[in-house]
Each structure stands twice: as structure tokens, then as C-alpha cells.
Amino acid sequence: MPERKVPGTAAGAHFKKASDERWYRHTEVLFRQLVDDDLGCASYLIGDEAAGEAVVVDPAYAIEPYLEEAERSGVRIGHVLETHTHADHVSGHGRLALEHDVPVAIHALAEAEFPCEPLEDGDEIRVGSIPIHVLHTPGHRPEHCCFLVEGHLLTGDSLLIGDAARPDLAIEATEGAEALFHSLQRLTELPDETEVDPGHTGGSLCASGLTVDKTSTIGSERRTNHALSISGVQEFVAHSASIAAPRPPTVERVVALNRGPFLAAQPPLAELDAVRGQLLDVRSAGAYASGHAAGAINIPLDGSSVGTKAGFVLDHDEPITVHASSRDDAEQAAARLYAVGLLEVAGYVLELASPERLEPIGIEELEALLDQDAVEVLDVREKDERDEGYIPGSRHIPYRLVRAYRDELANGRPVVTICNTGARAGVAASVLAAEGIPARPVLDGGVDDWQKRGNTLTAFRRCGSG
């Protein structure tokens, strides 16, 4: 491992942002943030260009971007630093170790089952001449650490932009929240100008209330982050317990993969002559509606959070066949499945008999059908979204749960699915169609568009409201 020392006060640094990319330079320092927008996860490449050395912090399973960036910058990745054992996505530390002989470092409380170098609070790791200070910050998980380097604080899944990470993915929520509260208090003691570089951005299920910003500062977060405005541990515990984001169903699977023996790259994706197992159609919602195979579930590759949605609606133990428009699309879809621990991808098909149709519905037609009480409307958003306002008389079933209600919905009454933009409505309708329940999704629009046409919404009235 690079030289380790007891840290002193981190030296300040002046960085210059070049173009619109996340590049920072201080003489020979390389600092690069790489974000997987599908998962809302951020990784970091930090290097000493003069020494030709670098580390990767929290690599995703798709390690190619780090290798390409390192090659462009003329540095060699010599270490992986993990802030913690990730619960929402598969890490790339195994691939870097197996394919490039890169050692991995993580706190001992992770109880890793792979060869690793244990991190401790107060360690200093040197990458060339660059010191990286280790701060043990338990809460999100017991082993969680932050890394302070050249004025940047890599916060992993502790302090995020606009909120703090959820504490219920590894241990009992109250215990996790208490530890996280004290860890956050420690981080707020850093100088205001310290840049906050989180492990998650908007779109992650590891917290709610995140902003679209990918970086911030300690000073800014101290002023605006609600989690940091809470002064008492019990109040913070209550705040953490109110997290509305659903718990990813792949948590146990992903943690086991990340804690266990190194996970190698998956074999090349094969083109199949016939469907094996369940069928995932990743073509556009319009293409799926125009014709799809019986039983296919549609999660368009051109949408957001493809891996997360797949984790909620697919069978984790059954092989997956991907129906795509091209081999490239199939490989992208497989990569997003691998990222959330769905490794049983049997292969892909490009040409498939598509006798089934799905008939989308527009807001105007929906209005007419509701006036006639001729349909059942399913609001497939999450509870916090619905609480802001919903179509009167609509039923709330999040898209990820509609399969569980198939027997209740198989009553002959036409079903319409709706969300904010049409993306989850389409997924929900495809899940119902796969269960033999015809459903019509609002694909072009959603609840906001209903209101914009002059229709009223019902808002959830909390206890004590006027």
C-alpha cells in the first residue's frame, strides 16, 4: 500500500476548473469525478501526474472509464479505496484486482472476504506526493470512511448534496442514524471552503432530497442541508426514519457480491435463437407498444434508472434474455443489469415475433373515460410524490409493486397507469400485460399535465394541517 502516516492538517490547494468537465489541477494533481447517471453513483480518479500514480475511489463494476481516463492522463492506477461495502451497486474493485493486479483498501469493519488492506481512522495514504487522509465515519454502514485530499472531501454515502445518506441498509436504522449523526458533526468541523464530493448524486436510492448538483462545500451544506440543521441526535434519528425512498430489493445480493470473493467480468453477451427465462424488452416504449413478445417487460434503455427499475420488477433468480434493437443496446442493457447484481443474463435477441400490442392513452381521452367512470387509474409514483397531489379517485400502487396486485386488478375493468412523465407508467403497464392484464399507459405526460389542463388534484392532508 502507499506510504501511511498519521495525518496533520491537510494543506490547502487551489484548483482550476477546465471546460465543462470535472477536472481539477494543482501543479501535478489530477482529480476526476466520474458519475454513473443511471445509478446516481460517483467515483473518483485521483493522481499525481509527475509520479504517474493514481487511485480510484468507489469504482463501479464497469471499470473501462477509469482505465481510459488514467491512460489519457499518463497515470497508473495503483490502488482502489472503498468508502464502504456498497449496497445499491456492484463495485469494480474485483475486476481491477483480477484484471490489473490492483490492491484494494477498505475499513476492517467491512469484514471483506477478499484480500484487502485495512483502513483505519487517522491513516494517511500517499499517492506520489499527494496525501489522502482517512476519516472513519460510520452510520450508513459501520465501516464507512471519508477521504480528505487536497481540499476535497470525498464523502461516500455519508454527507450528500442536500441531505445525508440513509442509515438502514446495513444495520438497524436507529443505531445507524445515531452513528451517522455524530459522523456528520465531525465533518462539519472542517473549513467552510472544503469541497464536498459525494458518492451519490440525484437519482440514487441511498437518500432522498438530493439536489442536481454534483459538488458542494462544507459551508454551503451547513447553511442549506436539512440533515445538518438538526442539532439533536434523537431528532436526527426521527428524520432518518422518515426516509421515503424504497429499499432496493437487491441489497442483500449486492452486499454479498461486494463483500465476497472478487467478482470477475461477465462473459461476452451471446445472441440467442430463442428466449431463455424472462424477457426484458429494452426498446423504446413506442416500439414496445407497437409490437412485443408475450410476457415481455419493457424498461427502455433510453430512460433513466434502468438498472434500478429492473431490480424492482424482474425475478432475480431467473435467467434474463434482453430484446434490443442492436447488439450495442443489448450490451448496454446487460451492463446496467450487472451493475445492480443481476448477473444471470442469458443473452440477447434482435428479431422476435411480436404479436402483442399496447395502446397508450392521452390525457384528453383519460378525462373522457373518467367522466364515464369507465377505467381504474393506477398512480404508479412513490408515496411522497403522490402526497403532493393526485387524480381524484385514482388508486396508488407504485410501479414496482403492481405485480403483487394482479389478482385484484384482473376484474375486467380497464386499467390506466400514470406517473409524472410516462416512464414508470410504461413499465407498470408492461408488467401488468405480462401478467395477462391489459393496461393502457399515459406515455406522453402525467399527473402534472392533468392539472395543467384545468383538472383538480387531491393533496394528502397531514395530521395537524389546516
Summary of the structure (lengths in Angstrom):
residues: 466
radius of gyration: 23.6
end to end distance: 60.6
largest distance: 73.8
contacts: 1622
relative contact order: 0.09
helix: 29%
strand: 23%
